[in-house]
């Protein structure tokens, strides 16, 4: 079976500790480099103890939706990814404003509070969301969440996915932030691709999917929790899928509108 999760499991932490191979003109999968100043709301989750010093210990992405509030995927904070419960990861950090993972720019902030959706289902991938509260307000600009019914979720809408993950689907992890253009696909297309097999089950109420019919542009391992953006608004978090950039297997995202109640309840503004 091809990979499901867009994050690298904790069992592969030692592999990440080795020097990674960055692809100069590829991103996420099939994209391009992007400057953090153009997307200041993209953050990285990191633990050097779990994933090594290379690439600052990055293992997932996240999104700044408030001055102290970050959203990410629940599975990023799972034992399957980290190898231990997240509470035992003493050096868990949110990297804000760090474009190049080989450097030390930006801020490395220890979470003040973490909420992981207790209803997250690792079998179906439903409810893949978490909220992290930062210890202090940051100056980086947050991104607004697109409300349901705004048109940002419509089929055919152009979107952009961001991350520092695998750029090829074969373990070539980026050092600098990348982005790739994808299109929002219809719920029917997504449901046909993921009808409830071992790869997961697509649920339109809390998920959306994006990609290209022919494949080639997609999120991949290490991009989990990162943003899918339409015209300056957050529409999704990288969640799951089968393979990376493969025809007929689009990337599936947590629908950002489904995050709004959790952000209102557990966020800090």
C-alpha positions as CSV (number, residue, x, y, z in Angstrom):
1,X,0.0,0.0,0.0
2,X,1.3,3.5,-0.8
3,X,1.9,6.0,2.0
4,X,-1.2,7.5,3.6
5,X,-0.1,10.1,5.9
6,X,1.7,13.3,4.7
7,X,4.0,13.2,7.7
8,X,7.0,11.1,8.4
9,X,6.3,8.5,11.2
10,X,8.4,8.6,14.3
11,X,9.9,5.3,13.3
12,X,11.7,7.2,10.5
13,X,13.2,9.8,12.8
14,X,16.7,8.4,12.4
15,X,16.3,8.6,8.6
16,X,15.4,12.3,8.9
17,X,18.5,12.9,11.0
18,X,20.7,12.1,8.0
19,X,21.4,14.9,5.6
20,X,18.4,15.5,3.3
21,X,18.5,16.0,-0.5
22,X,16.8,19.2,-1.5
23,X,15.5,19.6,-5.0
24,X,16.3,23.1,-6.4
25,X,13.2,23.6,-8.6
26,X,10.7,21.3,-7.0
27,X,8.5,21.8,-3.9
28,X,6.0,20.0,-2.0
29,X,5.7,17.9,-5.2
30,X,5.9,19.8,-8.5
31,X,6.1,23.4,-7.2
32,X,8.6,26.2,-6.5
33,X,10.4,28.0,-3.7
34,X,8.6,30.7,-1.9
35,X,9.8,33.4,0.6
36,X,8.4,33.4,4.1
37,X,7.8,37.1,3.9
38,X,5.2,36.3,1.3
39,X,3.5,33.7,3.5
40,X,4.3,34.7,7.1
41,X,1.5,32.5,8.4
42,X,3.3,29.3,7.5
43,X,5.0,27.7,10.5
44,X,6.9,24.4,11.1
45,X,6.7,21.9,13.9
46,X,10.1,20.7,15.0
47,X,11.8,18.4,17.5
48,X,15.5,17.9,17.2
49,X,15.5,15.2,19.8
50,X,13.0,13.1,17.7
51,X,14.0,14.0,14.2
52,X,17.7,15.2,14.4
53,X,19.4,18.5,13.9
54,X,19.2,18.6,10.1
55,X,16.4,20.8,8.9
56,X,15.9,22.1,12.4
57,X,14.1,18.9,13.4
58,X,11.1,19.8,11.2
59,X,8.5,17.0,10.9
60,X,5.2,18.8,10.1
61,X,3.7,22.2,9.1
62,X,1.2,24.4,10.8
63,X,-0.7,27.7,10.2
64,X,-0.8,30.9,12.2
65,X,-4.5,31.9,12.4
66,X,-4.1,34.3,15.3
67,X,-1.3,36.2,17.1
68,X,-0.9,33.2,19.5
69,X,-2.9,30.5,17.7
70,X,-1.6,27.8,15.3
71,X,-3.6,25.1,13.7
72,X,-2.1,21.8,12.5
73,X,-3.1,18.2,11.9
74,X,-3.9,16.0,14.8
75,X,-1.9,13.1,13.4
76,X,1.3,15.3,13.6
77,X,1.1,15.0,17.3
78,X,0.3,11.3,17.4
79,X,2.4,8.6,18.8
80,X,2.5,7.1,15.3
81,X,4.4,10.2,14.0
82,X,6.4,11.1,17.1
83,X,7.2,7.7,18.5
84,X,6.0,8.8,22.0
85,X,3.1,10.8,23.3
86,X,3.5,14.5,22.4
87,X,3.7,15.4,26.1
88,X,7.0,13.5,26.3
89,X,8.6,15.6,23.5
90,X,10.3,18.1,25.7
91,X,11.8,20.1,22.8
92,X,8.6,20.4,20.7
93,X,8.8,23.8,19.1
94,X,6.8,25.9,16.6
95,X,9.2,27.6,14.2
96,X,7.7,31.0,13.2
97,X,9.3,33.0,10.4
98,X,12.0,30.5,9.5
99,X,12.2,30.1,5.8
100,X,15.4,28.0,5.6
101,X,15.4,25.1,8.0
102,X,19.2,24.9,7.7
103,X,19.4,28.3,9.4
104,X,18.3,29.8,12.8
105,X,16.1,32.7,11.6
106,X,12.7,33.5,13.1
107,X,11.5,32.2,16.4
108,X,11.5,28.7,17.9
109,X,8.6,28.8,20.4
110,X,7.6,26.2,23.0
111,X,3.8,25.7,23.0
112,X,2.0,27.1,26.0
113,X,-1.0,24.8,25.4
114,X,-1.8,22.0,23.0
115,X,-5.3,20.7,22.1
116,X,-5.5,17.6,19.9
117,X,-9.0,16.7,18.7
118,X,-10.0,13.7,20.9
119,X,-12.4,12.6,18.1
120,X,-9.6,12.2,15.5
121,X,-10.0,8.8,13.9
122,X,-6.7,7.4,12.6
123,X,-8.6,4.7,10.6
124,X,-10.8,7.0,8.5
125,X,-8.6,10.2,9.0
126,X,-11.7,12.1,10.2
127,X,-11.2,15.0,12.6
128,X,-7.5,15.6,11.8
129,X,-7.1,18.9,13.6
130,X,-5.1,20.3,16.5
131,X,-4.7,23.8,18.0
132,X,-1.5,25.1,19.5
133,X,-1.3,28.2,21.7
134,X,2.0,30.1,21.6
135,X,3.5,31.5,24.7
136,X,3.5,35.0,23.4
137,X,2.0,37.0,20.5
138,X,4.0,37.1,17.4
139,X,4.4,39.8,14.9
140,X,3.9,37.6,11.8
141,X,0.7,38.1,10.0
142,X,-2.0,35.5,10.6
143,X,-4.2,34.2,7.8
144,X,-8.0,34.3,8.0
145,X,-10.0,31.1,7.7
146,X,-12.4,31.0,4.8
147,X,-16.0,30.5,6.0
148,X,-18.1,27.8,4.4
149,X,-20.2,29.1,1.6
150,X,-17.6,31.8,0.6
151,X,-16.9,30.2,-2.7
152,X,-13.3,29.4,-1.8
153,X,-14.1,25.7,-1.5
154,X,-15.8,25.5,-4.9
155,X,-14.7,22.9,-7.5
156,X,-12.1,24.2,-9.9
157,X,-10.8,27.0,-7.6
158,X,-7.1,27.6,-7.8
159,X,-5.3,27.0,-4.5
160,X,-1.7,26.8,-3.2
161,X,-0.2,24.3,-0.8
162,X,2.9,25.1,1.3
163,X,5.5,23.0,3.1
164,X,9.0,21.8,3.7
165,X,8.3,18.1,3.0
166,X,9.3,15.6,0.4
167,X,9.6,17.1,-3.0
168,X,9.6,13.9,-5.1
169,X,7.8,11.2,-3.1
170,X,11.1,9.4,-2.7
171,X,12.5,11.1,0.4
172,X,14.1,14.3,-1.1
173,X,13.1,16.7,1.7
174,X,13.2,20.5,1.1
175,X,15.3,22.8,3.3
176,X,13.6,26.0,2.1
177,X,9.8,26.6,2.1
178,X,8.1,25.5,-1.1
179,X,4.6,25.9,-2.6
180,X,2.7,24.2,-5.4
181,X,-0.4,25.2,-7.3
182,X,-3.3,22.8,-7.2
183,X,-7.1,22.9,-8.0
184,X,-9.9,22.2,-5.6
185,X,-11.7,19.0,-6.8
186,X,-15.3,18.1,-6.5
187,X,-16.6,16.0,-3.6
188,X,-17.7,13.3,-6.0
189,X,-14.2,13.0,-7.4
190,X,-12.7,12.8,-3.9
191,X,-15.3,10.2,-2.8
192,X,-14.6,8.0,-5.8
193,X,-10.8,8.2,-5.1
194,X,-11.3,7.3,-1.4
195,X,-14.5,5.4,-0.9
196,X,-13.5,3.9,2.5
197,X,-10.8,1.5,1.7
198,X,-7.6,1.0,3.7
199,X,-6.4,4.4,2.4
200,X,-9.1,6.2,4.3
201,X,-12.6,7.5,3.8
202,X,-13.5,10.9,2.3
203,X,-16.1,12.9,4.2
204,X,-17.1,16.1,2.5
205,X,-18.4,17.8,5.7
206,X,-14.9,18.0,7.2
207,X,-12.6,17.3,4.3
208,X,-11.8,18.6,0.8
209,X,-9.3,17.4,-1.8
210,X,-7.1,19.1,-4.3
211,X,-4.6,18.2,-7.0
212,X,-4.5,17.6,-10.7
213,X,-6.3,14.8,-12.7
214,X,-3.0,13.8,-14.3
215,X,-1.1,14.1,-10.9
216,X,2.3,15.8,-10.6
217,X,1.4,18.5,-8.0
218,X,0.6,17.6,-4.5
219,X,1.6,17.7,-0.8
220,X,3.7,14.9,0.5
221,X,5.4,13.4,3.6
222,X,6.5,16.2,6.0
223,X,3.9,18.7,4.7
224,X,1.1,17.5,7.1
225,X,-0.6,20.3,9.0
226,X,0.5,22.9,6.5
227,X,-1.8,25.3,4.7
228,X,-3.9,25.1,1.5
229,X,-4.7,28.7,0.6
230,X,-7.1,30.4,-1.8
231,X,-6.7,34.1,-2.4
232,X,-5.2,34.8,1.0
233,X,-7.6,32.6,3.0
234,X,-7.0,29.3,4.6
235,X,-9.2,26.5,3.1
236,X,-7.4,23.4,4.3
237,X,-4.7,21.6,6.3
238,X,-2.6,18.9,4.6
239,X,-4.0,15.7,6.1
240,X,-3.7,12.4,4.1
241,X,-3.8,10.7,0.7
242,X,-2.4,7.7,-1.2
243,X,1.1,8.4,-2.6
244,X,2.3,11.8,-3.7
245,X,1.2,13.5,-6.9
246,X,-0.1,10.3,-8.4
247,X,-3.0,10.3,-11.0
248,X,-6.3,9.5,-9.4
249,X,-5.0,9.9,-5.8
250,X,-5.5,13.6,-4.9
251,X,-4.3,15.1,-1.6
252,X,-7.0,15.2,1.1
253,X,-7.1,18.2,3.5
254,X,-9.0,19.0,6.7
255,X,-11.6,21.5,5.6
256,X,-10.6,24.8,7.2
257,X,-14.2,25.8,8.0
258,X,-14.5,22.8,10.2
259,X,-11.6,24.3,12.3
260,X,-13.5,27.4,13.3
261,X,-15.3,26.0,16.4
262,X,-12.0,24.5,17.7
263,X,-10.1,27.7,17.1
264,X,-12.8,29.8,18.8
265,X,-12.9,27.4,21.8
266,X,-9.2,26.5,22.2
267,X,-7.3,29.4,20.5
268,X,-5.9,32.5,22.1
269,X,-6.6,35.1,19.5
